[in-house]
Amino acid sequence: MALRKLAATLFAAAAITTSTVGLNGTAAAHTDSANGGTGILTSEEARQPSLTAAQMKNAVVPEAAGSGSVAASLNCAYYYVCGKGGNGNRFDYTTCNTTYTLPNLVGWGSLHNNQTPGTRAHFYDANGAWMFSIDAPNRNDVFWTPVWYVIAC
C-alpha cells in the first residue's frame, strides 16, 4: 500500500510540473488560434542568447499599465506587446531593443503581441535565460510565474 501511495504522489508531482512548466522547461502555453498553432516559439530556430548581467541590472522597470480585475480582458493597442497575470498585474511595452522587468506576473494569464506583423517579442526567466518568443500578431495564455524579463522587439 505504501508503494502505491508513493507512486501516486510521484505521478501527481510529475503531472503538475509538466502542465505548468512544460516538458522542455519553458513556460507552458494554451492554444487559442484556429489553426492549432500556439504562436509561442520554443524551438532552436527561435532561441535567443541569455541576457547579460548588465541587461538585467539596467532593465527598465516602468510603472505597470495598471492592475484591474483578474477577469477583465486584455486590450492591447497596435504596436505593443501586452500581458496580464492571473493576479491582475499587466504590462504594455513597445520600445524595441529595451529589456523590461515584468510587473510581478503570477499564474496563468494572457499574452498578446499586437506589434507590426512579423515582429518578435522575447521572454526570459529570473536568471536571464531565454524561455520563449512570440511573433506578431499572436495572442495566447501563458504561465507567467517563471517569466521575469521581456524584450518587446
TIRO-2110 file (N, C-alpha, C; in Angstrom, 1 decimal):
// TIRO-2110
0.8, -1.2, 0.0, N, 1, A
0.0, 0.0, 0.0, CA, 1, A
0.9, 1.3, 0.0, C, 1, A
1.9, 1.3, 0.8, N, 2, A
2.8, 2.4, 0.9, CA, 2, A
3.5, 2.7, -0.5, C, 2, A
3.8, 1.6, -1.2, N, 3, A
4.5, 1.8, -2.5, CA, 3, A
3.5, 2.4, -3.5, C, 3, A
2.2, 2.0, -3.5, N, 4, A
1.2, 2.6, -4.3, CA, 4, A
1.0, 4.1, -4.0, C, 4, A
1.0, 4.4, -2.8, N, 5, A
0.9, 5.8, -2.4, CA, 5, A
2.0, 6.7, -2.9, C, 5, A
3.3, 6.1, -2.7, N, 6, A
4.5, 6.8, -3.2, CA, 6, A
4.4, 7.0, -4.7, C, 6, A
4.0, 6.0, -5.4, N, 7, A
3.9, 6.1, -6.9, CA, 7, A
2.9, 7.1, -7.3, C, 7, A
1.8, 7.1, -6.6, N, 8, A
0.7, 8.1, -7.0, CA, 8, A
1.2, 9.5, -6.7, C, 8, A
1.9, 9.7, -5.6, N, 9, A
2.4, 11.0, -5.3, CA, 9, A
3.4, 11.5, -6.3, C, 9, A
4.3, 10.6, -6.7, N, 10, A
5.3, 11.0, -7.7, CA, 10, A
4.7, 11.3, -9.1, C, 10, A
3.7, 10.5, -9.4, N, 11, A
3.0, 10.7, -10.7, CA, 11, A
2.3, 12.1, -10.7, C, 11, A
1.6, 12.4, -9.6, N, 12, A
0.9, 13.7, -9.4, CA, 12, A
1.9, 14.8, -9.5, C, 12, A
3.0, 14.7, -8.8, N, 13, A
4.0, 15.8, -8.9, CA, 13, A
4.5, 16.0, -10.3, C, 13, A
4.8, 14.9, -11.0, N, 14, A
5.3, 15.0, -12.4, CA, 14, A
4.2, 15.6, -13.3, C, 14, A
2.9, 15.3, -13.1, N, 15, A
1.9, 15.8, -13.9, CA, 15, A
1.7, 17.3, -13.7, C, 15, A
1.8, 17.7, -12.4, N, 16, A
1.7, 19.2, -12.1, CA, 16, A
2.9, 19.9, -12.7, C, 16, A
4.1, 19.4, -12.6, N, 17, A
5.3, 20.1, -13.2, CA, 17, A
5.2, 20.2, -14.7, C, 17, A
4.8, 19.1, -15.3, N, 18, A
4.7, 19.1, -16.8, CA, 18, A
3.6, 20.1, -17.3, C, 18, A
2.5, 20.1, -16.6, N, 19, A
1.4, 21.0, -17.0, CA, 19, A
1.7, 22.5, -16.8, C, 19, A
2.5, 22.8, -15.8, N, 20, A
2.8, 24.2, -15.6, CA, 20, A
4.1, 24.7, -16.2, C, 20, A
5.1, 23.9, -16.3, N, 21, A
6.4, 24.3, -16.9, CA, 21, A
6.5, 23.8, -18.3, C, 21, A
6.0, 22.7, -18.7, N, 22, A
6.1, 22.1, -20.0, CA, 22, A
7.3, 21.1, -20.0, C, 22, A
7.3, 20.2, -20.9, N, 23, A
8.3, 19.2, -21.0, CA, 23, A
9.7, 19.7, -21.2, C, 23, A
9.9, 20.8, -21.9, N, 24, A
11.2, 21.3, -22.2, CA, 24, A
11.7, 22.4, -21.3, C, 24, A
11.0, 22.7, -20.2, N, 25, A
11.4, 23.6, -19.2, CA, 25, A
11.0, 25.0, -19.4, C, 25, A
10.3, 25.3, -20.5, N, 26, A
9.8, 26.6, -20.8, CA, 26, A
8.4, 26.9, -20.3, C, 26, A
8.0, 28.1, -20.3, N, 27, A
6.7, 28.4, -19.8, CA, 27, A
5.7, 27.7, -20.7, C, 27, A
4.7, 27.1, -20.1, N, 28, A
3.6, 26.4, -20.8, CA, 28, A
2.7, 27.4, -21.4, C, 28, A
2.0, 27.0, -22.5, N, 29, A
1.1, 27.9, -23.2, CA, 29, A
-0.1, 27.1, -23.7, C, 29, A
-1.3, 27.8, -23.7, N, 30, A
-2.5, 27.2, -24.2, CA, 30, A
-2.6, 27.6, -25.6, C, 30, A
-3.2, 26.8, -26.5, N, 31, A
-3.5, 27.2, -27.9, CA, 31, A
-4.9, 27.8, -27.9, C, 31, A
-4.9, 29.0, -28.6, N, 32, A
-6.2, 29.6, -28.8, CA, 32, A
-6.5, 30.0, -30.2, C, 32, A
-5.6, 29.7, -31.1, N, 33, A
-5.8, 30.0, -32.5, CA, 33, A
-6.5, 28.9, -33.3, C, 33, A
-7.2, 29.3, -34.3, N, 34, A
-8.0, 28.3, -35.1, CA, 34, A
-7.1, 27.3, -35.8, C, 34, A
-5.9, 27.7, -36.2, N, 35, A
-5.1, 26.8, -37.0, CA, 35, A
-4.3, 25.8, -36.1, C, 35, A
-4.5, 25.8, -34.8, N, 36, A
-3.8, 24.9, -33.9, CA, 36, A
-2.4, 25.3, -33.5, C, 36, A
-1.9, 26.4, -34.0, N, 37, A
-0.6, 26.9, -33.5, CA, 37, A
-0.7, 27.7, -32.3, C, 37, A
0.3, 27.7, -31.5, N, 38, A
0.2, 28.5, -30.2, CA, 38, A
0.7, 29.9, -30.4, C, 38, A
1.5, 30.1, -31.4, N, 39, A
2.1, 31.4, -31.5, CA, 39, A
3.4, 31.5, -30.7, C, 39, A
3.5, 30.6, -29.7, N, 40, A
4.7, 30.6, -28.8, CA, 40, A
5.8, 29.8, -29.5, C, 40, A
7.0, 30.4, -29.6, N, 41, A
8.1, 29.7, -30.2, CA, 41, A
9.1, 29.3, -29.2, C, 41, A
9.4, 28.0, -29.1, N, 42, A
10.4, 27.5, -28.2, CA, 42, A
11.4, 26.6, -28.9, C, 42, A
11.4, 26.6, -30.2, N, 43, A
12.3, 25.7, -31.0, CA, 43, A
13.7, 26.4, -31.0, C, 43, A
14.7, 25.6, -31.4, N, 44, A
16.1, 26.0, -31.6, CA, 44, A
16.2, 27.2, -32.5, C, 44, A
15.3, 27.2, -33.6, N, 45, A
15.4, 28.3, -34.6, CA, 45, A
15.1, 29.7, -33.9, C, 45, A
14.3, 29.7, -32.9, N, 46, A
13.9, 30.9, -32.3, CA, 46, A
14.7, 31.3, -31.1, C, 46, A
15.6, 30.4, -30.6, N, 47, A
16.4, 30.5, -29.4, CA, 47, A
17.2, 31.8, -29.4, C, 47, A
17.1, 32.5, -28.3, N, 48, A
17.9, 33.8, -28.2, CA, 48, A
19.0, 33.6, -27.1, C, 48, A
20.1, 34.4, -27.2, N, 49, A
21.1, 34.3, -26.2, CA, 49, A
20.5, 34.8, -24.8, C, 49, A
21.1, 34.3, -23.7, N, 50, A
20.7, 34.8, -22.4, CA, 50, A
21.0, 36.2, -22.3, C, 50, A
20.2, 36.9, -21.4, N, 51, A
20.5, 38.3, -21.1, CA, 51, A
21.8, 38.4, -20.4, C, 51, A
22.5, 39.5, -20.6, N, 52, A
23.8, 39.7, -19.9, CA, 52, A
23.5, 40.3, -18.5, C, 52, A
24.4, 40.3, -17.6, N, 53, A
24.2, 40.8, -16.2, CA, 53, A
23.9, 42.3, -16.4, C, 53, A
24.5, 43.0, -17.3, N, 54, A
24.2, 44.4, -17.5, CA, 54, A
22.8, 44.7, -17.9, C, 54, A
22.3, 43.8, -18.8, N, 55, A
20.9, 44.0, -19.3, CA, 55, A
19.9, 43.8, -18.2, C, 55, A
20.2, 42.8, -17.3, N, 56, A
19.3, 42.5, -16.2, CA, 56, A
19.4, 43.7, -15.1, C, 56, A
20.6, 44.1, -14.9, N, 57, A
20.8, 45.2, -13.9, CA, 57, A
20.2, 46.5, -14.4, C, 57, A
20.2, 46.8, -15.7, N, 58, A
19.7, 48.0, -16.2, CA, 58, A
18.3, 47.9, -16.8, C, 58, A
17.6, 46.8, -16.5, N, 59, A
16.3, 46.6, -17.1, CA, 59, A
15.4, 47.7, -16.7, C, 59, A
14.6, 48.2, -17.6, N, 60, A
13.7, 49.2, -17.4, CA, 60, A
12.5, 48.7, -16.5, C, 60, A
12.1, 49.4, -15.5, N, 61, A
11.0, 49.0, -14.6, CA, 61, A
10.0, 50.1, -14.7, C, 61, A
9.2, 50.1, -15.8, N, 62, A
8.2, 51.1, -16.0, CA, 62, A
7.0, 50.8, -15.0, C, 62, A
6.2, 51.8, -14.8, N, 63, A
5.0, 51.6, -14.0, CA, 63, A
4.2, 50.6, -14.7, C, 63, A
3.6, 49.6, -14.0, N, 64, A
2.7, 48.7, -14.7, CA, 64, A
1.5, 49.5, -15.3, C, 64, A
1.0, 49.0, -16.4, N, 65, A
0.0, 49.7, -17.1, CA, 65, A
-1.3, 49.7, -16.3, C, 65, A
-1.3, 49.1, -15.1, N, 66, A
-2.4, 49.1, -14.3, CA, 66, A
-2.8, 47.7, -13.9, C, 66, A
-3.4, 47.5, -12.8, N, 67, A
-3.9, 46.2, -12.4, CA, 67, A
-5.4, 46.3, -12.1, C, 67, A
-6.1, 45.6, -12.9, N, 68, A
-7.6, 45.7, -12.8, CA, 68, A
-8.1, 44.3, -12.3, C, 68, A
-9.3, 44.1, -12.5, N, 69, A
-9.9, 42.8, -12.1, CA, 69, A
-9.2, 41.7, -12.9, C, 69, A
-9.0, 40.6, -12.2, N, 70, A
-8.4, 39.5, -12.9, CA, 70, A
-9.2, 39.0, -14.1, C, 70, A
-10.5, 39.2, -14.0, N, 71, A
-11.4, 38.7, -15.1, CA, 71, A
-11.4, 39.7, -16.3, C, 71, A
-11.0, 40.9, -16.1, N, 72, A
-11.0, 41.9, -17.2, CA, 72, A
-10.2, 41.4, -18.4, C, 72, A
-10.7, 41.7, -19.6, N, 73, A
-9.9, 41.2, -20.8, CA, 73, A
-8.7, 42.1, -21.0, C, 73, A
-7.8, 41.5, -21.8, N, 74, A
-6.5, 42.2, -22.1, CA, 74, A
-6.7, 43.0, -23.4, C, 74, A
-6.8, 44.3, -23.4, N, 75, A
-6.8, 45.1, -24.6, CA, 75, A
-5.4, 45.6, -24.8, C, 75, A
-4.9, 45.4, -26.0, N, 76, A
-3.6, 45.7, -26.4, CA, 76, A
-3.6, 46.5, -27.6, C, 76, A
-3.0, 47.8, -27.5, N, 77, A
-3.0, 48.7, -28.6, CA, 77, A
-2.0, 48.2, -29.7, C, 77, A
-2.3, 48.7, -30.9, N, 78, A
-1.4, 48.3, -32.0, CA, 78, A
0.0, 48.9, -31.7, C, 78, A
1.1, 48.2, -32.1, N, 79, A
2.5, 48.4, -31.9, CA, 79, A
3.0, 48.0, -30.5, C, 79, A
2.1, 47.4, -29.7, N, 80, A
2.5, 47.0, -28.3, CA, 80, A
2.5, 45.4, -28.2, C, 80, A
3.3, 45.0, -27.2, N, 81, A
3.2, 43.6, -26.7, CA, 81, A
2.7, 43.8, -25.3, C, 81, A
1.6, 43.0, -24.9, N, 82, A
1.0, 43.2, -23.7, CA, 82, A
0.7, 41.8, -23.0, C, 82, A
0.7, 41.9, -21.7, N, 83, A
0.4, 40.7, -20.9, CA, 83, A
-0.2, 41.0, -19.6, C, 83, A
-0.9, 39.9, -19.1, N, 84, A
-1.6, 40.1, -17.8, CA, 84, A
-1.5, 38.8, -17.1, C, 84, A
-1.1, 38.8, -15.8, N, 85, A
-1.0, 37.7, -15.0, CA, 85, A
-2.4, 37.3, -14.3, C, 85, A
-2.4, 36.1, -13.7, N, 86, A
-3.6, 35.7, -13.0, CA, 86, A
-3.9, 36.6, -11.8, C, 86, A
-2.9, 37.3, -11.3, N, 87, A
-3.1, 38.2, -10.2, CA, 87, A
-3.6, 39.6, -10.6, C, 87, A
-3.8, 39.8, -11.9, N, 88, A
-4.3, 41.1, -12.4, CA, 88, A
-3.2, 42.1, -12.8, C, 88, A
-2.0, 41.9, -12.5, N, 89, A
-0.9, 42.8, -12.9, CA, 89, A
-0.7, 42.6, -14.4, C, 89, A
-0.4, 43.7, -15.1, N, 90, A
-0.3, 43.7, -16.5, CA, 90, A
0.8, 44.6, -17.0, C, 90, A
1.2, 44.5, -18.3, N, 91, A
2.2, 45.4, -18.9, CA, 91, A
1.8, 45.7, -20.3, C, 91, A
2.3, 46.8, -20.8, N, 92, A
2.2, 47.2, -22.2, CA, 92, A
3.5, 47.8, -22.6, C, 92, A
4.3, 47.1, -23.5, N, 93, A
5.6, 47.6, -23.9, CA, 93, A
5.7, 47.7, -25.4, C, 93, A
6.4, 48.7, -25.9, N, 94, A
6.6, 48.9, -27.3, CA, 94, A
8.0, 49.2, -27.8, C, 94, A
8.8, 49.7, -27.0, N, 95, A
10.2, 50.2, -27.4, CA, 95, A
11.1, 49.0, -27.7, C, 95, A
11.6, 48.9, -28.9, N, 96, A
12.5, 47.8, -29.3, CA, 96, A
13.9, 47.9, -28.7, C, 96, A
14.6, 46.8, -28.5, N, 97, A
15.9, 46.8, -28.0, CA, 97, A
16.0, 47.3, -26.6, C, 97, A
14.9, 47.2, -25.8, N, 98, A
14.9, 47.6, -24.4, CA, 98, A
14.5, 46.4, -23.6, C, 98, A
15.3, 46.1, -22.6, N, 99, A
15.0, 45.0, -21.7, CA, 99, A
14.1, 45.5, -20.6, C, 99, A
12.9, 45.0, -20.4, N, 100, A
11.9, 45.4, -19.4, CA, 100, A
11.8, 44.3, -18.3, C, 100, A
11.7, 44.8, -17.1, N, 101, A
11.3, 43.9, -16.0, CA, 101, A
9.8, 43.8, -15.9, C, 101, A
9.3, 42.6, -15.9, N, 102, A
7.8, 42.4, -15.8, CA, 102, A
7.3, 42.7, -14.4, C, 102, A
6.1, 43.2, -14.3, N, 103, A
5.5, 43.6, -13.0, CA, 103, A
4.9, 42.5, -12.2, C, 103, A
5.7, 41.6, -11.7, N, 104, A
5.2, 40.6, -10.8, CA, 104, A
4.0, 39.8, -11.3, C, 104, A
4.1, 39.2, -12.5, N, 105, A
3.0, 38.5, -13.1, CA, 105, A
3.0, 37.1, -12.5, C, 105, A
1.9, 36.6, -12.0, N, 106, A
1.8, 35.3, -11.3, CA, 106, A
0.7, 34.5, -11.9, C, 106, A
0.9, 33.2, -12.1, N, 107, A
-0.1, 32.3, -12.6, CA, 107, A
-0.4, 32.4, -14.1, C, 107, A
-1.5, 31.8, -14.5, N, 108, A
-1.9, 31.8, -15.9, CA, 108, A
-2.5, 33.2, -16.3, C, 108, A
-2.1, 33.7, -17.4, N, 109, A
-2.7, 34.9, -17.9, CA, 109, A
-2.5, 35.1, -19.4, C, 109, A
-2.9, 36.2, -19.9, N, 110, A
-2.9, 36.5, -21.3, CA, 110, A
-1.6, 37.1, -21.8, C, 110, A
-1.3, 36.8, -23.1, N, 111, A
-0.2, 37.5, -23.8, CA, 111, A
-0.7, 37.8, -25.1, C, 111, A
-0.4, 39.0, -25.6, N, 112, A
-0.8, 39.5, -26.9, CA, 112, A
0.3, 40.3, -27.5, C, 112, A
0.8, 39.8, -28.6, N, 113, A
1.8, 40.6, -29.4, CA, 113, A
1.1, 41.2, -30.5, C, 113, A
0.8, 42.5, -30.4, N, 114, A
0.0, 43.3, -31.3, CA, 114, A
0.9, 44.3, -32.0, C, 114, A
2.2, 44.0, -32.2, N, 115, A
3.1, 44.8, -32.9, CA, 115, A
2.9, 44.6, -34.4, C, 115, A
3.8, 45.3, -35.2, N, 116, A
3.7, 45.1, -36.6, CA, 116, A
3.9, 43.6, -37.0, C, 116, A
3.2, 43.1, -37.9, N, 117, A
3.3, 41.7, -38.2, CA, 117, A
4.7, 41.2, -38.5, C, 117, A
5.1, 40.1, -37.9, N, 118, A
6.4, 39.6, -38.0, CA, 118, A
7.4, 40.0, -36.9, C, 118, A
7.0, 41.0, -36.1, N, 119, A
7.8, 41.4, -35.0, CA, 119, A
7.8, 40.4, -33.9, C, 119, A
9.0, 40.1, -33.3, N, 120, A
9.1, 39.0, -32.4, CA, 120, A
9.4, 39.6, -31.0, C, 120, A
8.7, 39.2, -30.0, N, 121, A
9.0, 39.6, -28.6, CA, 121, A
9.6, 38.3, -27.9, C, 121, A
10.6, 38.6, -27.0, N, 122, A
11.4, 37.5, -26.4, CA, 122, A
11.2, 37.6, -24.9, C, 122, A
11.0, 36.5, -24.2, N, 123, A
10.8, 36.4, -22.8, CA, 123, A
11.8, 35.5, -22.1, C, 123, A
12.3, 36.0, -20.9, N, 124, A
13.4, 35.4, -20.1, CA, 124, A
13.0, 35.1, -18.7, C, 124, A
13.7, 34.2, -18.1, N, 125, A
13.5, 33.9, -16.7, CA, 125, A
14.3, 34.8, -15.7, C, 125, A
14.2, 34.5, -14.4, N, 126, A
14.9, 35.4, -13.4, CA, 126, A
16.4, 35.4, -13.6, C, 126, A
17.0, 34.4, -14.2, N, 127, A
18.4, 34.3, -14.5, CA, 127, A
18.9, 34.9, -15.8, C, 127, A
17.9, 35.4, -16.6, N, 128, A
18.2, 35.9, -17.9, CA, 128, A
18.2, 34.9, -19.0, C, 128, A
17.8, 33.7, -18.7, N, 129, A
17.8, 32.6, -19.7, CA, 129, A
16.6, 32.7, -20.6, C, 129, A
16.7, 32.6, -21.9, N, 130, A
15.6, 32.7, -22.8, CA, 130, A
14.6, 31.6, -22.5, C, 130, A
13.3, 31.9, -22.5, N, 131, A
12.3, 30.9, -22.3, CA, 131, A
11.5, 30.7, -23.6, C, 131, A
11.0, 31.8, -24.2, N, 132, A
10.2, 31.6, -25.4, CA, 132, A
10.0, 33.0, -26.1, C, 132, A
9.6, 32.9, -27.3, N, 133, A
9.3, 34.1, -28.1, CA, 133, A
7.9, 34.0, -28.7, C, 133, A
7.4, 35.2, -29.1, N, 134, A
6.1, 35.2, -29.8, CA, 134, A
6.1, 36.2, -30.9, C, 134, A
5.7, 35.7, -32.1, N, 135, A
5.6, 36.6, -33.2, CA, 135, A
4.3, 37.4, -33.2, C, 135, A
4.3, 38.6, -33.8, N, 136, A
3.1, 39.4, -34.0, CA, 136, A
2.5, 39.0, -35.3, C, 136, A
1.2, 39.0, -35.5, N, 137, A
0.2, 39.2, -34.5, CA, 137, A
-0.3, 37.9, -33.9, C, 137, A
0.0, 37.6, -32.7, N, 138, A
-0.5, 36.4, -32.0, CA, 138, A
-0.9, 36.7, -30.6, C, 138, A
-1.7, 35.9, -30.0, N, 139, A
-2.1, 36.0, -28.6, CA, 139, A
-2.2, 34.6, -28.1, C, 139, A
-2.0, 34.5, -26.8, N, 140, A
-2.0, 33.2, -26.1, CA, 140, A
-2.2, 33.3, -24.6, C, 140, A
-2.4, 32.2, -23.9, N, 141, A
-2.3, 32.2, -22.5, CA, 141, A
-1.0, 31.6, -22.1, C, 141, A
-0.4, 32.2, -21.1, N, 142, A
1.0, 31.8, -20.6, CA, 142, A
1.0, 31.6, -19.1, C, 142, A
1.8, 30.7, -18.6, N, 143, A
2.0, 30.6, -17.2, CA, 143, A
3.2, 31.6, -16.8, C, 143, A
2.8, 32.7, -16.2, N, 144, A
3.8, 33.8, -16.1, CA, 144, A
4.7, 33.7, -14.9, C, 144, A
4.5, 32.9, -13.9, N, 145, A
5.3, 32.9, -12.7, CA, 145, A
6.8, 32.8, -12.9, C, 145, A
7.3, 32.0, -13.8, N, 146, A
8.7, 31.9, -14.0, CA, 146, A
9.3, 33.0, -15.0, C, 146, A
8.4, 33.8, -15.6, N, 147, A
8.9, 34.8, -16.5, CA, 147, A
9.2, 36.2, -15.9, C, 147, A
10.4, 36.7, -16.1, N, 148, A
10.8, 37.9, -15.4, CA, 148, A
11.1, 39.1, -16.3, C, 148, A
11.6, 38.8, -17.5, N, 149, A
12.0, 39.9, -18.4, CA, 149, A
11.4, 39.7, -19.8, C, 149, A
11.3, 40.9, -20.5, N, 150, A
10.9, 40.8, -21.9, CA, 150, A
11.6, 41.9, -22.7, C, 150, A
11.9, 41.5, -23.9, N, 151, A
12.4, 42.5, -24.9, CA, 151, A
11.3, 42.5, -26.0, C, 151, A
10.7, 43.7, -26.1, N, 152, A
9.5, 43.8, -27.0, CA, 152, A
9.7, 43.5, -28.4, C, 152, A
10.9, 43.8, -29.0, N, 153, A
11.2, 43.5, -30.3, CA, 153, A
12.7, 43.8, -30.6, C, 153, A
END
